[in-house]
Amino acid sequence: MQRISLKIEGMDCAEEERILKNVLIPLLKGTAKLEFDVLKGRLTIQSENEIELTPVMEAISKTGMKGIPWEEAISFGNNEDTPFFKKHLRSILLTGTIFLILLGFIVHLLSSSFAEAIGYADSILYPIPTPTLILYILAIVISGWHVGIRGWRALLRLRPDMNMLMSIAIIGAMILGEWLEAASVAVLFNFALILESWSVGRARRAVESLLSLAPLQANLILAESEQVVVVHPSEVSQGSRIRVRPGERIPLDGIVTGGNSFVNQAPITGESNPISKEIDDEVYAGTINGEGVLDIETTRSSDDTVLSHIIKLVDDASANRGKREQWVESFAAVYTPLMLILAGLIAVIPPLLLHADWSIWIYQALVILVIGCPCALVISTPVSIVAGISSAARKGILIKGGAYLELPAKVNIIAFDKTGTLTKGKLEVSQITPTTNLTADNLLQLAASLESSSSHPIASAIVDMAQSRGVEFLPVSDVQQEGGLGVQGVVNKEKTFVGNDKFIKKILPSLALPENDQMGIIVHIFNEEEYFGKMILADTIREETQETFAELRKVGVQQLVILSGDNTENVERISKDAEASDFYAELLPEQKVEKIKELKLKYGVLGMVGDGINDTPAMAAADFGIAMGAVGTDAAIETADIALMTDDLRGIPRLIKHSRRTLSVIKQNVIFALGLKLLFLLLALLGVATLWMAVMADMGASLLVIFNSLRLLRMRI
């Protein structure tokens, strides 16, 4: 599979995507796939066949745009030595054409009345002076040259676009003798294109600034001399040692080998509070060191850090387009030809049927052509999507495209994996029940002393509990692990046992076990003659689980179910604690998938929350999958549709709210763009709209939808 990326000069509106598709799809035969990113002005071509760059570049040039290899464009874009004239050519030419129009108007005004100069007098009775005509024509040619070329090529392809519509409008005004208006429309449209390019560039910079987190230098500790030298992070190999001083950004992922500090991980995980980092703790590129000095052994190269994965994910997110974006593009493809037909009907029907003035209705048809440009409509959605995805990434929520940004807003049911998602993912001692002869700490001391040499999860939980309570361990000898039963050893010169029901029945077959009214794993402590008591261990629920479920119900998601492979008793216990709607236990992976399909049919849009690895089949079967705690887990970032960088369930209701806000902004943009066009259609039918008004309205609509979309970058998540 070959993949090339091109910087497309002149692609400032999503309308140009359609133009490029029309010329490139027939050229790139076979399985070629085109991906556009209007914000970055980038076209990516993927094909199983070899891509010949020269024909592609020539085809792009025929549209009036220019293609430059992406790496070359980025390199050139960073060149601050670009000549001023070349850098600001469009703005200089725009200023020149405005001067030409003003000069032409003054010349006309000096030889006639203001009404004649402004165009309100009959141009046939009062012909325009030749010097003024020449100045207006120069302004039209300079401002409309590229638009006219693109419009002519669109006409030859019989595929109308905004350049063709605007060219017809300008030529029509010239034919009607409205030279000032024709020149003004050409200049205003050129100004609109420059302004749109600037606003899209501003949006691009706003998005890129969110991801410009990686520092440009690293303090490398030389192994031989322990001397610190400053290098670029790309020059630091995996396994090297670097030093991060107070206030600096950490340049690479790694493990702390010296020092301690608090690190602000908000750029990666969205956590508001700094996290304490000590020896053996993991740190991530792009995070900010606090007041301490940290020595770090790097675990990844600069192009493989968690931050680089995030940047790539957000960078590629625009390729995965949501239904609304696809609908807007499909609508725009039909809308432009329809506006061309409508303009033709407005030009001929009133004069033919009502004997109205031809010049008046041809003029109003030209207004329809100008307002028919679909740029504001088409750009309204992708800018919102990219802004929404970028702002979510800044808060530690990675979304893999517009499709997955839209779906949480519509979710009706969320299915949760239990272990490690709703629970802490490790066993804890939840109950200690000694006999009357012992205290809880005495019983814990016996059990922990015997289990201290074991790495079993049950043993670790008991030892952790003892250490947290400051219990001193007793000397133990002759420790033996009994597979599937427990452990035995000599404590205080007596053989003592810690184990399950089978173990106690084996050692004390005549002992009647006490009834158990708690769910969890039961561990008994006893010797060959006496029963000392029991402990119950369980995977306990996360502190934020209940809060998250309550918040999800507040935002309208009433169906919250648990899918688990654990036994029914444990799943039922967690379900009650979490106040879930329902639970399904003892499910194999394939049974989880079947249950997901069943619940989707019953309730509609379904999200699946898991660890992104073990639950991959179920997450793939859901409408969208959310991976928990993806920071440091490449597989989770790669497999999930949405990844929460921290182990915080509260990110899920925030995600749903953010998704709804984004869709609300998209709706506002589409309604505004279509509403404005409908208004001008009515004004044109009433005969009161002007070309100036139409151009200003079209330009204003494009700017307003872009800036409305950029509000998403500042909204709290």
CORBEL-V621244 format. One record per residue. N is the residue number from 1. RES is the residue in one letter. OMEGA is omega in radians with two decimals (999 if undefined). BURIAL is I if it has 16 or more other C-alpha atoms within 10 Angstrom, else O. Layout:
((N:RES:OMEGA:BURIAL) (N:RES:OMEGA:BURIAL))
//
This chain:
((1:M:3.11:O) (2:Q:-3.10:O) (3:R:3.07:O) (4:I:3.10:O) (5:S:-3.14:I) (6:L:2.95:I) (7:K:-3.11:I) (8:I:3.08:I) (9:E:-3.12:I) (10:G:3.10:O) (11:M:-3.13:I) (12:D:-3.13:I) (13:C:-3.12:I) (14:A:3.07:I) (15:E:-3.13:I) (16:E:3.05:I) (17:E:-3.09:I) (18:R:3.12:I) (19:I:-3.12:I) (20:L:3.10:I) (21:K:-3.09:O) (22:N:-3.11:O) (23:V:-3.03:I) (24:L:-3.10:I) (25:I:3.08:O) (26:P:-3.13:O) (27:L:-3.10:O) (28:L:-3.09:I) (29:K:3.10:O) (30:G:-3.01:O) (31:T:-3.13:O) (32:A:-3.14:I) (33:K:-3.14:O) (34:L:3.07:I) (35:E:-3.09:I) (36:F:3.01:I) (37:D:-3.08:I) (38:V:-3.11:I) (39:L:-3.14:I) (40:K:-3.09:I) (41:G:-3.03:I) (42:R:3.01:I) (43:L:3.08:I) (44:T:-3.14:I) (45:I:3.05:I) (46:Q:-3.14:I) (47:S:3.05:I) (48:E:3.10:O) (49:N:3.11:O) (50:E:-3.13:O) (51:I:3.09:I) (52:E:-2.99:O) (53:L:-3.05:O) (54:T:3.11:O) (55:P:3.12:O) (56:V:-3.14:O) (57:M:3.14:I) (58:E:3.13:O) (59:A:3.11:I) (60:I:-3.13:I) (61:S:-3.13:O) (62:K:3.10:O) (63:T:-3.08:I) (64:G:3.08:I) (65:M:-3.11:I) (66:K:3.12:I) (67:G:3.11:I) (68:I:3.07:I) (69:P:-2.96:I) (70:W:-3.10:I) (71:E:3.13:O) (72:E:-3.13:O) (73:A:3.13:I) (74:I:3.13:O) (75:S:-3.14:O) (76:F:-3.12:O) (77:G:-3.14:O) (78:N:-3.10:O) (79:N:-3.10:O) (80:E:-3.11:O) (81:D:3.12:O) (82:T:-3.12:O) (83:P:-3.09:O) (84:F:-3.08:O) (85:F:-3.13:O) (86:K:-3.10:O) (87:K:-3.05:O) (88:H:-3.06:O) (89:L:-3.08:O) (90:R:-3.13:I) (91:S:3.12:O) (92:I:3.12:O) (93:L:3.10:I) (94:L:3.12:I) (95:T:3.13:O) (96:G:-3.12:I) (97:T:3.06:I) (98:I:3.10:I) (99:F:3.13:O) (100:L:-3.13:I) (101:I:3.12:I) (102:L:3.14:I) (103:L:3.11:I) (104:G:3.14:I) (105:F:3.14:I) (106:I:3.10:O) (107:V:3.13:I) (108:H:-3.10:I) (109:L:-3.11:I) (110:L:-3.09:O) (111:S:-3.11:O) (112:S:3.14:O) (113:S:3.12:O) (114:F:-3.14:O) (115:A:3.11:O) (116:E:-3.10:I) (117:A:-3.10:I) (118:I:3.06:O) (119:G:-3.14:I) (120:Y:3.07:O) (121:A:-3.12:O) (122:D:-3.05:O) (123:S:3.13:O) (124:I:3.13:O) (125:L:-3.11:O) (126:Y:-3.08:O) (127:P:-3.09:O) (128:I:3.12:I) (129:P:-3.08:O) (130:T:3.11:O) (131:P:3.12:O) (132:T:3.13:I) (133:L:-3.13:I) (134:I:-3.14:O) (135:L:3.12:I) (136:Y:3.14:I) (137:I:3.09:I) (138:L:3.13:I) (139:A:3.14:I) (140:I:-3.10:I) (141:V:-3.10:I) (142:I:-3.09:I) (143:S:-3.00:I) (144:G:-3.06:I) (145:W:-3.10:O) (146:H:3.12:I) (147:V:-3.13:I) (148:G:3.13:I) (149:I:3.13:I) (150:R:3.13:I) (151:G:3.12:I) (152:W:3.12:I) (153:R:3.08:I) (154:A:3.11:I) (155:L:3.12:O) (156:L:3.12:O) (157:R:-3.08:O) (158:L:3.10:O) (159:R:-3.07:I) (160:P:3.05:I) (161:D:-3.05:I) (162:M:3.12:I) (163:N:3.11:I) (164:M:3.14:I) (165:L:-3.10:I) (166:M:3.12:I) (167:S:3.12:I) (168:I:-3.13:I) (169:A:-3.12:I) (170:I:3.14:I) (171:I:3.12:I) (172:G:3.11:I) (173:A:3.11:I) (174:M:3.14:I) (175:I:3.13:O) (176:L:3.14:I) (177:G:3.13:I) (178:E:-3.01:I) (179:W:3.11:I) (180:L:-3.13:I) (181:E:3.11:I) (182:A:3.14:I) (183:A:-3.13:I) (184:S:3.12:I) (185:V:3.13:I) (186:A:-3.13:I) (187:V:3.13:I) (188:L:3.13:I) (189:F:3.08:I) (190:N:3.09:I) (191:F:3.12:I) (192:A:3.13:I) (193:L:3.11:I) (194:I:-3.13:I) (195:L:3.12:I) (196:E:3.10:I) (197:S:3.12:I) (198:W:-3.10:O) (199:S:3.07:I) (200:V:3.08:I) (201:G:3.10:I) (202:R:3.08:I) (203:A:-3.14:I) (204:R:-3.12:I) (205:R:3.13:O) (206:A:3.13:O) (207:V:-3.10:I) (208:E:-3.12:I) (209:S:3.11:O) (210:L:-3.04:I) (211:L:3.13:I) (212:S:-3.03:O) (213:L:-3.07:I) (214:A:3.11:I) (215:P:-3.08:I) (216:L:3.12:O) (217:Q:3.09:I) (218:A:3.11:I) (219:N:-3.08:I) (220:L:3.09:I) (221:I:-3.13:I) (222:L:-3.04:O) (223:A:-3.03:O) (224:E:-2.98:O) (225:S:-3.05:O) (226:E:3.09:O) (227:Q:3.14:O) (228:V:3.09:O) (229:V:-3.13:O) (230:V:3.14:O) (231:V:3.03:O) (232:H:-3.12:O) (233:P:-3.13:I) (234:S:3.14:O) (235:E:-3.11:O) (236:V:-3.12:I) (237:S:3.10:O) (238:Q:-3.13:O) (239:G:3.09:O) (240:S:3.10:I) (241:R:3.10:I) (242:I:3.13:I) (243:R:3.13:I) (244:V:-3.09:I) (245:R:-3.13:I) (246:P:3.08:O) (247:G:-3.12:O) (248:E:3.00:I) (249:R:3.09:I) (250:I:-2.99:I) (251:P:-3.05:I) (252:L:3.03:I) (253:D:3.12:I) (254:G:3.13:I) (255:I:3.13:I) (256:V:3.11:I) (257:T:3.13:I) (258:G:3.12:O) (259:G:3.06:O) (260:N:-3.08:I) (261:S:2.95:I) (262:F:-3.09:I) (263:V:3.08:I) (264:N:-3.10:I) (265:Q:-3.08:I) (266:A:-3.14:I) (267:P:-3.12:I) (268:I:-3.00:I) (269:T:-3.10:I) (270:G:3.13:I) (271:E:-3.07:I) (272:S:-3.08:O) (273:N:3.07:O) (274:P:-3.09:I) (275:I:3.12:I) (276:S:3.13:O) (277:K:3.11:I) (278:E:-3.13:I) (279:I:-3.14:O) (280:D:3.06:O) (281:D:-3.13:O) (282:E:3.08:I) (283:V:-3.00:I) (284:Y:3.11:I) (285:A:3.11:I) (286:G:3.10:I) (287:T:-2.96:I) (288:I:3.14:I) (289:N:3.14:I) (290:G:-2.99:I) (291:E:-3.11:O) (292:G:3.05:O) (293:V:-3.14:I) (294:L:2.92:I) (295:D:-2.99:I) (296:I:2.98:I) (297:E:-3.04:I) (298:T:-3.14:I) (299:T:-3.13:I) (300:R:3.03:I) (301:S:-3.02:I) (302:S:-3.13:I) (303:D:-3.11:O) (304:D:-3.13:O) (305:T:3.05:I) (306:V:3.13:I) (307:L:-3.14:I) (308:S:3.07:I) (309:H:3.13:O) (310:I:-3.12:I) (311:I:3.13:I) (312:K:-3.12:O) (313:L:3.14:I) (314:V:-3.14:I) (315:D:-3.10:I) (316:D:-3.01:I) (317:A:-3.08:I) (318:S:-3.14:I) (319:A:-3.11:I) (320:N:-2.94:O) (321:R:3.13:I) (322:G:-3.11:I) (323:K:-3.13:O) (324:R:3.13:I) (325:E:3.11:I) (326:Q:3.14:I) (327:W:-3.13:O) (328:V:3.13:I) (329:E:3.13:I) (330:S:3.14:O) (331:F:-3.11:O) (332:A:3.14:I) (333:A:3.12:I) (334:V:-3.02:O) (335:Y:-3.08:I) (336:T:3.07:I) (337:P:3.13:I) (338:L:3.11:O) (339:M:3.10:I) (340:L:3.11:I) (341:I:-3.14:O) (342:L:3.11:I) (343:A:3.10:I) (344:G:3.14:I) (345:L:3.13:O) (346:I:-3.12:I) (347:A:-2.99:I) (348:V:-3.03:I) (349:I:3.14:O) (350:P:3.11:I) (351:P:-3.09:I) (352:L:-3.04:O) (353:L:-3.05:O) (354:L:-3.14:O) (355:H:3.12:O) (356:A:-3.12:O) (357:D:-3.12:O) (358:W:-3.05:I) (359:S:-3.14:I) (360:I:-3.04:O) (361:W:3.00:I) (362:I:3.10:I) (363:Y:3.13:I) (364:Q:3.06:I) (365:A:3.09:I) (366:L:3.06:I) (367:V:3.12:I) (368:I:3.13:I) (369:L:-3.12:I) (370:V:-3.12:I) (371:I:3.14:I) (372:G:3.10:I) (373:C:-3.00:I) (374:P:-2.97:I) (375:C:-3.12:I) (376:A:-3.13:I) (377:L:-3.03:I) (378:V:-3.07:I) (379:I:-3.06:I) (380:S:-3.05:I) (381:T:-3.09:I) (382:P:3.12:I) (383:V:3.11:I) (384:S:-3.11:I) (385:I:-3.10:I) (386:V:3.10:I) (387:A:3.13:I) (388:G:3.13:I) (389:I:-3.10:I) (390:S:-3.14:I) (391:S:3.08:I) (392:A:3.14:I) (393:A:3.13:I) (394:R:-3.14:I) (395:K:3.04:I) (396:G:3.08:I) (397:I:-3.10:I) (398:L:-3.10:I) (399:I:-2.97:I) (400:K:3.06:I) (401:G:-3.09:I) (402:G:-3.13:I) (403:A:-3.08:I) (404:Y:2.99:I) (405:L:-3.12:I) (406:E:-2.97:I) (407:L:3.14:I) (408:P:3.13:I) (409:A:-3.05:I) (410:K:-2.99:I) (411:V:3.12:I) (412:N:-3.09:I) (413:I:3.08:I) (414:I:3.08:I) (415:A:-3.10:I) (416:F:2.86:I) (417:D:-3.08:I) (418:K:-2.97:I) (419:T:3.12:I) (420:G:3.12:I) (421:T:3.06:I) (422:L:3.13:I) (423:T:-3.10:I) (424:K:3.08:I) (425:G:3.06:O) (426:K:-3.10:O) (427:L:3.02:I) (428:E:3.08:I) (429:V:-3.10:I) (430:S:-3.13:I) (431:Q:3.05:O) (432:I:-3.11:I) (433:T:3.13:I) (434:P:2.98:I) (435:T:-3.07:O) (436:T:-3.08:O) (437:N:-3.06:O) (438:L:2.99:O) (439:T:3.11:O) (440:A:3.14:I) (441:D:3.07:I) (442:N:-3.12:O) (443:L:3.13:I) (444:L:3.13:I) (445:Q:3.11:I) (446:L:-3.08:I) (447:A:-3.09:I) (448:A:3.13:I) (449:S:3.13:I) (450:L:-3.04:I) (451:E:-3.00:I) (452:S:-3.12:I) (453:S:-3.08:I) (454:S:3.09:I) (455:S:3.14:O) (456:H:-3.14:O) (457:P:3.12:O) (458:I:3.13:I) (459:A:-3.13:I) (460:S:-3.14:I) (461:A:-3.13:I) (462:I:3.13:I) (463:V:3.13:I) (464:D:3.13:I) (465:M:-3.14:I) (466:A:-3.14:I) (467:Q:-3.14:O) (468:S:-3.13:O) (469:R:3.08:O) (470:G:-3.13:O) (471:V:3.11:I) (472:E:-3.11:O) (473:F:3.10:I) (474:L:3.05:O) (475:P:-3.12:O) (476:V:3.09:I) (477:S:3.10:O) (478:D:-3.14:O) (479:V:3.13:I) (480:Q:3.06:O) (481:Q:3.09:O) (482:E:-3.05:O) (483:G:3.11:O) (484:G:-3.10:O) (485:L:-3.10:I) (486:G:-3.10:I) (487:V:3.09:I) (488:Q:3.13:I) (489:G:-3.11:I) (490:V:3.10:I) (491:V:-3.11:I) (492:N:3.08:O) (493:K:3.11:O) (494:E:3.07:O) (495:K:-3.06:I) (496:T:-3.04:I) (497:F:2.98:I) (498:V:-3.10:I) (499:G:-3.05:I) (500:N:-3.11:I) (501:D:-3.11:O) (502:K:-3.11:O) (503:F:-3.10:I) (504:I:3.10:I) (505:K:3.11:O) (506:K:-3.09:O) (507:I:-3.11:O) (508:L:-3.04:I) (509:P:-3.09:O) (510:S:-3.08:O) (511:L:3.06:O) (512:A:-3.10:O) (513:L:3.09:O) (514:P:3.12:O) (515:E:-3.12:O) (516:N:3.12:O) (517:D:3.12:O) (518:Q:3.13:O) (519:M:3.13:I) (520:G:3.13:I) (521:I:-3.11:I) (522:I:3.08:I) (523:V:3.14:I) (524:H:3.08:I) (525:I:-3.04:I) (526:F:2.97:I) (527:N:-3.04:I) (528:E:-3.09:O) (529:E:-2.96:O) (530:E:3.07:O) (531:Y:-3.06:I) (532:F:-3.13:I) (533:G:-3.08:I) (534:K:3.01:I) (535:M:3.04:I) (536:I:3.13:I) (537:L:-3.14:I) (538:A:3.00:I) (539:D:-2.97:I) (540:T:-3.09:I) (541:I:3.08:I) (542:R:-3.13:I) (543:E:-3.03:O) (544:E:-3.06:O) (545:T:-3.12:I) (546:Q:3.11:I) (547:E:-3.14:O) (548:T:-3.14:I) (549:F:3.12:I) (550:A:-3.14:I) (551:E:3.11:I) (552:L:3.10:I) (553:R:3.09:O) (554:K:-3.13:O) (555:V:2.98:O) (556:G:3.11:O) (557:V:-3.03:I) (558:Q:-3.08:I) (559:Q:3.14:I) (560:L:-3.02:I) (561:V:3.13:I) (562:I:3.04:I) (563:L:-3.05:I) (564:S:3.02:I) (565:G:-3.12:I) (566:D:-3.12:I) (567:N:-3.01:O) (568:T:-3.09:O) (569:E:-3.12:O) (570:N:-3.12:I) (571:V:3.12:I) (572:E:3.13:I) (573:R:-3.14:I) (574:I:3.14:I) (575:S:3.12:I) (576:K:-3.13:O) (577:D:-3.10:O) (578:A:-3.06:I) (579:E:3.10:O) (580:A:3.12:I) (581:S:-3.10:O) (582:D:3.09:O) (583:F:3.12:I) (584:Y:-3.01:I) (585:A:3.06:I) (586:E:-3.13:O) (587:L:2.96:I) (588:L:-3.11:O) (589:P:-3.14:I) (590:E:3.09:O) (591:Q:3.04:I) (592:K:3.14:I) (593:V:3.13:I) (594:E:3.13:O) (595:K:3.08:I) (596:I:-3.13:I) (597:K:3.14:I) (598:E:-3.13:O) (599:L:3.09:I) (600:K:3.12:I) (601:L:-3.07:O) (602:K:-2.98:O) (603:Y:-3.10:O) (604:G:-3.03:O) (605:V:-3.04:I) (606:L:3.02:I) (607:G:3.13:I) (608:M:-3.12:I) (609:V:3.13:I) (610:G:-3.11:I) (611:D:3.07:I) (612:G:-3.14:I) (613:I:-3.12:I) (614:N:-3.08:O) (615:D:-3.09:I) (616:T:3.14:I) (617:P:-3.14:I) (618:A:3.13:I) (619:M:3.10:I) (620:A:-3.14:I) (621:A:3.13:I) (622:A:3.07:I) (623:D:3.01:I) (624:F:-3.14:I) (625:G:3.12:I) (626:I:3.11:I) (627:A:3.13:I) (628:M:3.00:I) (629:G:-3.03:I) (630:A:-3.12:I) (631:V:-3.12:I) (632:G:3.12:I) (633:T:-3.10:I) (634:D:-3.09:O) (635:A:-3.14:O) (636:A:3.12:I) (637:I:-3.08:I) (638:E:-2.99:I) (639:T:-3.05:I) (640:A:3.02:I) (641:D:3.11:I) (642:I:-3.13:I) (643:A:3.02:I) (644:L:-3.00:I) (645:M:3.10:I) (646:T:3.07:I) (647:D:-3.11:I) (648:D:-3.13:I) (649:L:-3.08:I) (650:R:3.05:I) (651:G:-3.08:I) (652:I:3.06:I) (653:P:3.08:I) (654:R:3.10:I) (655:L:-3.12:I) (656:I:3.13:I) (657:K:-3.13:I) (658:H:3.10:I) (659:S:-3.14:I) (660:R:3.08:I) (661:R:-3.14:I) (662:T:3.12:I) (663:L:3.10:I) (664:S:3.11:O) (665:V:3.11:I) (666:I:3.12:I) (667:K:3.11:O) (668:Q:-3.11:O) (669:N:-3.10:I) (670:V:-3.14:I) (671:I:-3.14:O) (672:F:-3.10:I) (673:A:-3.14:I) (674:L:-3.14:O) (675:G:3.14:O) (676:L:3.13:I) (677:K:3.10:I) (678:L:3.11:O) (679:L:-3.13:O) (680:F:3.04:I) (681:L:3.12:I) (682:L:3.12:O) (683:L:3.11:I) (684:A:3.11:I) (685:L:3.09:I) (686:L:3.08:O) (687:G:-3.08:O) (688:V:-3.13:O) (689:A:3.08:I) (690:T:3.12:I) (691:L:3.11:I) (692:W:3.14:I) (693:M:-3.10:O) (694:A:3.14:I) (695:V:3.14:I) (696:M:3.14:I) (697:A:-3.14:I) (698:D:3.11:I) (699:M:-3.14:I) (700:G:3.13:I) (701:A:-3.14:I) (702:S:-3.14:I) (703:L:-3.09:I) (704:L:-3.13:I) (705:V:3.11:I) (706:I:-3.10:I) (707:F:3.05:I) (708:N:3.12:I) (709:S:-3.10:I) (710:L:3.05:I) (711:R:-3.13:O) (712:L:3.13:I) (713:L:-3.08:I) (714:R:-3.11:O) (715:M:3.11:O) (716:R:3.12:O) (717:I:999:I))
//
